[in-house]
Amino acid sequence: MIQTSDRFRDHVARALTDDNLKVALTRTTGLLQTRRKQVIDEYAEYGEARKRAQAIKEHTLNHLDHYLEMFEANATANGAVVHWAQTPQEARRIVSEICVAAGAKTATRVKSMLGEEIGIAEALSDAGVERIETDLAEHIIQLADDPPSHIVMPAMHKTHEQVADLFDDKHGVAPDSHDIPDLVGSARRELRQKFLNADVGISGANFLIAETGATVTVTNEGNSELTCTPPKVHIVTVGIEKLVPGMDHASVFLRLLSRAAIGAEITQYTTFYNGPKRQGDADGPEAYHIVLVDNHRTEMLGSDLEPMLRCIRCGACMNHCPVYAAVGGHAYGAVYPGPMGSVLTPALSSLEAAKDLPNACTLNGRCKEVCPVNIPLPDMLRNLRARQWDANLPTRVSKAALGAWSFLAKRPRLYHLVTGLGVHGIRLWAFGRSRIKRMPFAGGWVKHRDLPRPEKGSFMQQYNASLHATRNRK
């Protein structure tokens, strides 16, 4: 479920002192950035595909009622039972009732952020069903009793070494070695029979195709197929914004999703589910349920937050976010971390409950730059900050600081004088040192990092000096 902490600052302070977290984040975000750049550079049609994806999403959202009705009709014709849930509580009740009616004791689950959002673990617990996470990263964090820290790589906060120690302790048969292939093999041994014995399989959906009633999952491990095929009951929980009109439209997003998410041209497994087992089918579930969840999404339609409904949950924004790279996903205290979470969480809960999240951003714009559907995340974060100001939510210290900055910014000469004096004062404080470990009135900056001694002069002073030197050379 959406759980927004009012202790974001405390979580950040703790994350900044976690050396293992720094190693894990640096390793993974750096690798993902490199891979994404390579596959995007090799995809000549990327710019055009991005524009088309944005247009498809905008069209679908403008006609969401029409496509939802079309999807329901076609999915029902395929043999699915379609359920509508306005709230997470309704979604959990529906899932619990399906499991109880099936007499389920165990349920395998494919990683799904919507499942986290509605609290699928609570629903299964209420139904007396053992939950078995089948995604490798979700299996890791289930063993560690951690929440996900990333929407695509839930165990990003864990190092290879930590995972090896966890498997040694928790698996019935310890890994043969701590090499990655042996760790994967250990997880496979632990999970394989549970796949085959499960009473219910629960998945999300990356896309819903209105013209066919199909649900689409995209994975790299094949766990979706093993989760959704052997059990007698398959339950899909999915947000209503995941709709696309047709197969051709879905193909546009499939080309973008894996490139943005993991830096690959396409994922290993893309599966289209079209209902329960039919006569003559070799396998498949006997019952197939689709739970369509709103949870404030229709309230976002027509608002300045509507572009957030274009999100395809690739995680590229957080992979390139300097704030996320410094503190990780758990610091956000909510299901959705990073830039997209800083926008989505206030929309799904309240701006007051998530008051720190819109401010967890430098507004550098990298998130918008890498978003495959061109969501204007920095603009929406600025709008949320403006709403906070109008709602009188900022602290007195924040108001005073912004008031002082506003006073100076409206008086350029005074602004340059004060900033120049500030730079000069910091240089004097750091005399004889290249880095500053302690400084008055800047405890928040230097508590967890060293501040480099500033160069001589402000940026504008250096810029003007450079221009003057260039003119003299000419």
C-alpha positions as CSV (number, residue, x, y, z in Angstrom):
1,M,0.0,0.0,0.0
2,I,1.0,3.6,-0.4
3,Q,2.9,4.4,2.8
4,T,4.2,7.9,2.9
5,S,6.6,8.6,5.8
6,D,6.8,11.9,7.5
7,R,10.3,11.1,8.4
8,F,11.9,11.5,5.0
9,R,14.7,13.7,6.3
10,D,15.6,11.0,9.0
11,H,15.6,8.3,6.3
12,V,17.9,10.4,4.1
13,A,20.3,11.0,7.0
14,R,20.4,7.2,7.7
15,A,20.9,6.3,4.0
16,L,23.8,8.7,3.6
17,T,25.7,6.9,6.2
18,D,25.1,3.4,4.7
19,D,28.3,2.4,2.9
20,N,26.8,-0.8,1.5
21,L,23.9,1.2,0.0
22,K,26.3,3.6,-1.7
23,V,28.2,0.7,-3.3
24,A,25.0,-1.0,-4.5
25,L,23.5,2.2,-5.9
26,T,26.7,3.2,-7.6
27,R,27.2,-0.2,-9.2
28,T,23.7,-0.5,-10.5
29,T,22.7,3.0,-11.6
30,G,26.1,3.5,-13.4
31,L,25.6,0.2,-15.3
32,L,22.0,1.0,-16.3
33,Q,22.9,4.5,-17.5
34,T,25.6,3.1,-19.7
35,R,23.5,0.3,-21.1
36,R,20.5,2.6,-21.8
37,K,22.7,5.2,-23.7
38,Q,24.1,2.5,-25.9
39,V,20.8,0.9,-26.9
40,I,19.2,4.3,-27.4
41,D,22.1,5.5,-29.6
42,E,21.7,2.3,-31.7
43,Y,17.9,2.9,-32.1
44,A,17.6,5.4,-34.9
45,E,13.9,5.6,-34.6
46,Y,13.9,6.4,-30.9
47,G,12.9,10.0,-31.1
48,E,9.9,9.2,-33.4
49,A,8.9,6.2,-31.3
50,R,9.0,8.4,-28.2
51,K,6.7,11.0,-29.8
52,R,4.3,8.2,-31.0
53,A,4.2,6.6,-27.5
54,Q,3.3,10.0,-26.0
55,A,0.6,10.5,-28.5
56,I,-0.9,7.0,-28.0
57,K,-1.0,7.5,-24.3
58,E,-2.6,11.0,-24.6
59,H,-5.2,9.6,-27.0
60,T,-6.0,6.7,-24.7
61,L,-6.3,8.8,-21.6
62,N,-8.6,11.3,-23.5
63,H,-10.9,8.3,-24.3
64,L,-10.3,6.1,-21.3
65,D,-13.9,5.3,-20.7
66,H,-14.4,4.0,-24.2
67,Y,-11.3,1.8,-24.2
68,L,-12.0,0.5,-20.7
69,E,-15.5,-0.7,-21.9
70,M,-13.9,-2.2,-25.0
71,F,-11.3,-4.0,-22.9
72,E,-13.9,-5.4,-20.5
73,A,-16.1,-6.6,-23.3
74,N,-13.3,-8.4,-25.1
75,A,-11.7,-9.8,-21.9
76,T,-15.1,-11.2,-20.8
77,A,-15.6,-12.7,-24.3
78,N,-12.2,-14.5,-23.8
79,G,-13.5,-16.0,-20.6
80,A,-12.1,-13.6,-18.0
81,V,-14.0,-12.3,-15.0
82,V,-13.4,-8.6,-14.8
83,H,-13.6,-6.8,-11.4
84,W,-13.6,-3.1,-10.8
85,A,-11.9,-1.7,-7.7
86,Q,-12.1,2.0,-6.8
87,T,-9.7,1.7,-3.8
88,P,-6.9,-0.5,-2.6
89,Q,-9.2,-1.8,0.1
90,E,-11.7,-3.0,-2.6
91,A,-8.9,-4.6,-4.6
92,R,-7.6,-6.5,-1.6
93,R,-11.1,-7.7,-0.7
94,I,-11.7,-9.0,-4.3
95,V,-8.3,-10.8,-4.3
96,S,-9.0,-12.3,-0.9
97,E,-12.5,-13.5,-1.9
98,I,-11.2,-15.2,-5.1
99,C,-8.5,-17.0,-3.1
100,V,-11.0,-18.2,-0.4
101,A,-13.4,-19.4,-3.0
102,A,-10.6,-21.4,-4.7
103,G,-9.6,-22.9,-1.3
104,A,-6.1,-21.6,-2.0
105,K,-3.3,-22.4,0.5
106,T,-0.4,-21.0,-1.6
107,A,0.0,-18.3,-4.2
108,T,2.9,-17.5,-6.4
109,R,3.3,-13.8,-7.4
110,V,5.0,-12.0,-10.3
111,K,6.5,-8.6,-9.3
112,S,4.0,-5.9,-9.8
113,M,4.1,-2.3,-8.5
114,L,0.3,-2.2,-8.5
115,G,0.4,-5.2,-6.2
116,E,2.6,-3.3,-3.8
117,E,0.3,-0.2,-4.2
118,I,-2.8,-2.1,-3.1
119,G,-1.1,-4.2,-0.5
120,I,-1.4,-7.7,-2.1
121,A,0.6,-9.2,0.8
122,E,-2.1,-8.1,3.2
123,A,-4.8,-9.5,1.0
124,L,-3.2,-12.9,0.9
125,S,-2.6,-12.9,4.6
126,D,-6.3,-12.1,5.2
127,A,-7.2,-15.1,3.0
128,G,-4.8,-17.4,4.9
129,V,-2.6,-17.9,1.8
130,E,1.1,-18.3,1.8
131,R,2.7,-15.7,-0.6
132,I,5.6,-16.8,-2.7
133,E,7.5,-14.1,-4.6
134,T,8.9,-15.5,-7.8
135,D,10.9,-12.7,-9.3
136,L,14.5,-13.2,-8.2
137,A,14.9,-9.7,-6.7
138,E,11.5,-9.9,-5.0
139,H,12.5,-13.3,-3.6
140,I,15.6,-11.7,-2.2
141,I,13.7,-8.9,-0.4
142,Q,11.0,-11.3,0.8
143,L,13.8,-13.3,2.5
144,A,15.3,-10.1,3.9
145,D,11.8,-8.8,4.9
146,D,12.5,-5.6,3.0
147,P,10.1,-3.5,0.9
148,P,11.2,-2.9,-2.8
149,S,13.6,0.0,-3.3
150,H,13.2,0.3,-7.1
151,I,10.2,-0.3,-9.4
152,V,12.2,-2.6,-11.8
153,M,15.0,-3.8,-9.6
154,P,13.4,-4.2,-6.2
155,A,16.7,-5.4,-4.5
156,M,18.9,-2.6,-5.9
157,H,19.8,-1.7,-2.3
158,K,21.4,-5.1,-1.8
159,T,25.0,-5.9,-2.8
160,H,26.0,-9.2,-4.3
161,E,27.8,-10.0,-1.1
162,Q,24.7,-9.4,1.0
163,V,22.6,-11.6,-1.2
164,A,25.1,-14.4,-0.9
165,D,25.0,-14.2,2.9
166,L,21.2,-14.1,2.8
167,F,20.9,-17.3,0.6
168,D,23.4,-19.1,2.9
169,D,21.2,-18.4,5.8
170,K,17.6,-18.7,4.4
171,H,17.7,-21.4,1.6
172,G,17.1,-25.0,2.5
173,V,20.2,-25.9,0.3
174,A,22.9,-23.3,0.4
175,P,24.4,-22.1,-2.9
176,D,27.3,-24.1,-4.3
177,S,29.4,-20.9,-4.3
178,H,28.8,-17.2,-4.1
179,D,29.2,-16.7,-7.9
180,I,26.2,-15.2,-9.5
181,P,25.2,-18.3,-11.5
182,D,25.2,-20.4,-8.4
183,L,23.2,-17.9,-6.5
184,V,20.6,-17.9,-9.3
185,G,20.7,-21.7,-9.3
186,S,20.0,-21.8,-5.5
187,A,16.9,-19.6,-6.0
188,R,15.7,-21.8,-8.8
189,R,16.0,-24.9,-6.5
190,E,14.2,-23.1,-3.8
191,L,11.3,-21.9,-6.0
192,R,10.7,-24.6,-8.7
193,Q,8.5,-27.0,-6.8
194,K,6.5,-24.0,-5.3
195,F,5.7,-22.9,-8.8
196,L,4.3,-26.3,-9.7
197,N,2.3,-26.7,-6.4
198,A,0.7,-23.2,-6.1
199,D,-3.1,-23.0,-6.0
200,V,-3.2,-19.4,-7.3
201,G,-0.9,-17.3,-9.6
202,I,-1.0,-13.5,-9.2
203,S,0.5,-11.1,-11.8
204,G,0.3,-7.5,-12.8
205,A,0.3,-6.4,-16.4
206,N,2.6,-4.0,-18.3
207,F,-0.2,-3.4,-20.8
208,L,-3.8,-4.0,-21.4
209,I,-4.9,-4.3,-25.1
210,A,-8.4,-3.0,-25.6
211,E,-9.2,-4.5,-29.0
212,T,-8.4,-8.1,-27.9
213,G,-8.9,-8.0,-24.1
214,A,-5.4,-9.4,-23.6
215,T,-3.1,-8.6,-20.7
216,V,0.7,-8.4,-21.4
217,T,3.6,-9.2,-19.0
218,V,7.2,-8.4,-19.7
219,T,9.9,-10.2,-17.8
220,N,13.5,-11.4,-18.1
221,E,13.2,-14.6,-15.9
222,G,10.3,-16.6,-17.3
223,N,8.7,-16.5,-13.8
224,S,5.5,-14.9,-15.2
225,E,4.8,-18.0,-17.4
226,L,5.5,-20.4,-14.5
227,T,3.3,-18.3,-12.1
228,C,0.4,-17.8,-14.4
229,T,0.2,-21.2,-16.2
230,P,0.3,-24.1,-13.7
231,P,-2.1,-22.8,-11.0
232,K,-5.8,-23.4,-11.4
233,V,-6.5,-19.7,-10.8
234,H,-4.8,-16.7,-12.4
235,I,-5.5,-13.2,-10.9
236,V,-4.3,-10.0,-12.7
237,T,-4.2,-6.8,-10.7
238,V,-3.6,-3.7,-12.9
239,G,-4.1,0.0,-12.9
240,I,-6.6,1.3,-15.4
241,E,-4.0,3.6,-17.1
242,K,-2.2,0.6,-18.5
243,L,-4.6,0.5,-21.5
244,V,-3.5,0.8,-25.1
245,P,-5.9,0.6,-28.0
246,G,-4.4,-2.2,-30.1
247,M,-1.5,-4.6,-30.8
248,D,0.3,-2.1,-33.0
249,H,0.3,0.4,-30.2
250,A,1.6,-2.1,-27.7
251,S,4.5,-2.9,-30.0
252,V,5.7,0.8,-29.8
253,F,5.9,0.6,-26.0
254,L,7.6,-2.9,-26.1
255,R,10.4,-1.4,-28.1
256,L,10.8,1.5,-25.6
257,L,10.2,-0.3,-22.3
258,S,13.2,-2.6,-22.2
259,R,15.6,0.0,-23.6
260,A,14.6,2.5,-20.9
261,A,14.4,0.0,-18.1
262,I,17.4,-2.3,-18.4
263,G,19.3,-1.1,-21.5
264,A,18.3,-4.1,-23.7
265,E,16.6,-4.1,-27.1
266,I,13.8,-6.4,-25.8
267,T,13.2,-8.5,-22.8
268,Q,13.5,-12.3,-22.7
269,Y,9.8,-13.0,-22.2
270,T,6.8,-11.0,-23.5
271,T,3.6,-12.9,-23.0
272,F,0.0,-12.2,-24.0
273,Y,-2.7,-13.7,-21.8
274,N,-6.1,-14.1,-23.4
275,G,-8.2,-15.9,-20.8
276,P,-8.5,-19.2,-19.0
277,K,-7.6,-22.6,-20.4
278,R,-9.8,-23.6,-23.4
279,Q,-10.8,-27.0,-24.7
280,G,-7.8,-28.6,-26.3
281,D,-5.2,-26.4,-24.5
282,A,-2.3,-28.3,-23.0
283,D,-2.2,-26.1,-19.9
284,G,-3.4,-22.9,-18.4
285,P,-5.6,-21.7,-15.5
286,E,-9.2,-22.9,-15.1
287,A,-10.3,-19.5,-13.8
288,Y,-8.9,-16.1,-15.0
289,H,-9.7,-12.9,-13.0
290,I,-8.7,-9.3,-13.9
291,V,-8.9,-6.6,-11.2
292,L,-8.9,-3.1,-12.7
293,V,-7.8,-0.6,-10.0
294,D,-8.5,3.2,-10.0
295,N,-7.1,4.5,-6.7
296,H,-7.2,8.2,-7.6
297,R,-6.3,7.7,-11.2
298,T,-9.5,9.2,-12.6
299,E,-9.0,12.2,-10.3
300,M,-5.7,12.9,-12.1
301,L,-7.5,13.0,-15.5
302,G,-7.8,16.6,-16.7
303,S,-5.4,17.9,-14.1
304,D,-1.8,19.1,-14.3
305,L,-0.8,15.6,-13.0
306,E,-2.5,13.7,-15.9
307,P,0.9,13.2,-17.8
308,M,1.9,11.0,-14.9
309,L,-0.7,8.5,-16.1
310,R,1.5,8.0,-19.2
311,C,4.2,6.3,-17.1
312,I,5.1,2.8,-18.2
313,R,7.1,2.0,-15.0
314,C,10.5,1.7,-16.6
315,G,12.4,3.3,-13.8
316,A,14.7,5.3,-16.1
317,C,13.9,8.5,-14.2
318,M,15.3,7.1,-10.9
319,N,18.3,5.5,-12.6
320,H,19.4,9.0,-13.7
321,C,18.3,10.9,-10.6
322,P,21.2,12.2,-8.4
323,V,19.0,12.3,-5.4
324,Y,17.9,8.7,-5.8
325,A,21.5,7.7,-6.4
326,A,22.5,9.2,-3.1
327,V,19.7,7.9,-0.8
328,G,18.1,4.9,-2.6
329,G,14.4,4.1,-2.7
330,H,13.6,3.3,0.9
331,A,14.3,6.9,2.0
332,Y,11.2,8.0,0.1
333,G,9.0,6.0,2.5
334,A,6.5,5.1,-0.2
335,V,5.8,2.4,-2.8
336,Y,7.0,4.6,-5.7
337,P,10.4,6.2,-5.1
338,G,12.5,8.6,-7.2
339,P,11.2,11.4,-9.4
340,M,8.0,9.6,-10.6
341,G,7.2,8.7,-7.0
342,S,7.7,12.3,-5.8
343,V,4.9,13.1,-8.2
344,L,2.7,10.0,-8.0
345,T,2.7,9.5,-4.2
346,P,1.1,12.9,-3.4
347,A,-1.5,12.2,-6.1
348,L,-2.3,8.7,-4.6
349,S,-2.2,9.9,-0.9
350,S,-2.1,13.6,-0.2
351,L,0.3,16.5,-0.7
352,E,0.4,17.1,3.1
353,A,1.3,13.4,3.8
354,A,4.0,13.5,1.1
355,K,5.2,17.1,1.7
356,D,8.9,16.4,1.6
357,L,8.9,14.4,-1.7
358,P,8.3,17.2,-4.2
359,N,11.3,18.9,-2.7
360,A,13.6,15.9,-3.0
361,C,14.7,17.1,-6.4
362,T,17.4,19.4,-7.8
363,L,15.2,20.2,-10.9
364,N,18.1,19.2,-13.2
365,G,15.7,17.8,-15.7
366,R,17.5,14.5,-16.4
367,C,14.3,12.6,-15.5
368,K,12.3,14.2,-18.3
369,E,15.2,13.9,-20.7
370,V,15.3,10.1,-20.3
371,C,11.6,9.4,-19.9
372,P,10.4,7.3,-22.9
373,V,7.0,8.9,-22.9
374,N,8.3,12.4,-22.2
375,I,6.6,13.1,-18.9
376,P,7.4,16.6,-17.7
377,L,8.4,15.5,-14.2
378,P,10.3,18.8,-13.3
379,D,7.3,20.9,-14.2
380,M,5.0,18.8,-12.1
381,L,7.3,18.9,-9.2
382,R,7.4,22.7,-9.4
383,N,3.6,22.8,-9.5
384,L,3.4,20.6,-6.4
385,R,5.8,22.9,-4.6
386,A,3.6,25.9,-5.6
387,R,0.6,24.0,-4.2
388,Q,2.4,23.4,-1.0
389,W,3.1,27.1,-0.7
390,D,-0.5,28.0,-1.4
391,A,-1.6,25.5,1.2
392,N,0.8,27.0,3.8
393,L,2.7,23.7,4.2
394,P,6.3,24.8,4.1
395,T,8.1,25.4,7.4
396,R,8.9,28.8,8.7
397,V,12.6,28.3,8.0
398,S,11.8,27.4,4.4
399,K,9.5,30.4,4.0
400,A,12.2,32.7,5.5
401,A,14.9,31.3,3.2
402,L,12.7,31.7,0.1
403,G,11.7,35.1,1.2
404,A,15.4,36.2,1.5
405,W,16.3,34.6,-1.8
406,S,13.3,36.4,-3.5
407,F,14.4,39.7,-2.0
408,L,17.9,39.3,-3.4
409,A,16.9,37.9,-6.8
410,K,14.8,40.9,-7.5
411,R,17.9,43.1,-7.0
412,P,20.6,41.8,-9.3
413,R,23.4,44.1,-8.1
414,L,22.7,43.3,-4.5
415,Y,22.4,39.6,-5.4
416,H,25.9,39.5,-7.1
417,L,27.4,41.5,-4.2
418,V,26.0,39.0,-1.5
419,T,26.9,35.9,-3.5
420,G,30.4,37.3,-4.2
421,L,30.9,38.0,-0.5
422,G,29.6,34.5,0.3
423,V,32.1,32.8,-2.0
424,H,34.9,34.9,-0.7
425,G,33.9,34.1,2.9
426,I,33.8,30.3,2.2
427,R,37.2,30.5,0.6
428,L,38.6,32.3,3.6
429,W,37.0,29.6,5.9
430,A,38.7,26.9,3.8
431,F,42.1,28.6,3.7
432,G,44.8,26.0,3.3
433,R,42.3,23.2,2.7
434,S,40.9,21.8,-0.6
435,R,37.7,20.4,1.1
436,I,35.5,21.7,3.9
437,K,34.4,19.2,6.6
438,R,32.7,21.8,9.0
439,M,31.2,25.2,8.4
440,P,28.8,27.5,10.3
441,F,25.2,27.5,9.1
442,A,25.9,24.7,6.6
443,G,25.6,21.6,8.8
444,G,23.1,20.0,6.4
445,W,25.6,20.2,3.6
446,V,28.7,19.0,5.3
447,K,27.3,16.5,7.8
448,H,27.5,13.6,5.3
449,R,29.8,15.0,2.6
450,D,32.8,17.3,2.2
451,L,32.3,20.6,0.4
452,P,34.9,21.5,-2.2
453,R,36.6,24.8,-1.6
454,P,34.9,27.1,-4.2
455,E,37.0,28.6,-7.0
456,K,37.8,32.3,-6.8
457,G,34.9,34.4,-7.7
458,S,31.2,33.6,-8.5
459,F,30.1,31.8,-11.6
460,M,29.1,35.1,-13.2
461,Q,32.4,36.7,-12.3
462,Q,34.3,33.9,-13.8
463,Y,32.1,33.9,-16.9
464,N,32.5,37.7,-17.4
465,A,36.3,37.3,-16.9
466,S,36.4,34.5,-19.6
467,L,34.4,36.7,-22.0
468,H,36.8,39.6,-21.4
469,A,39.8,37.4,-22.0
470,T,38.3,36.1,-25.2
471,R,37.6,39.6,-26.5
472,N,41.2,40.7,-25.7
473,R,42.6,37.7,-27.7
474,K,40.6,38.7,-30.7
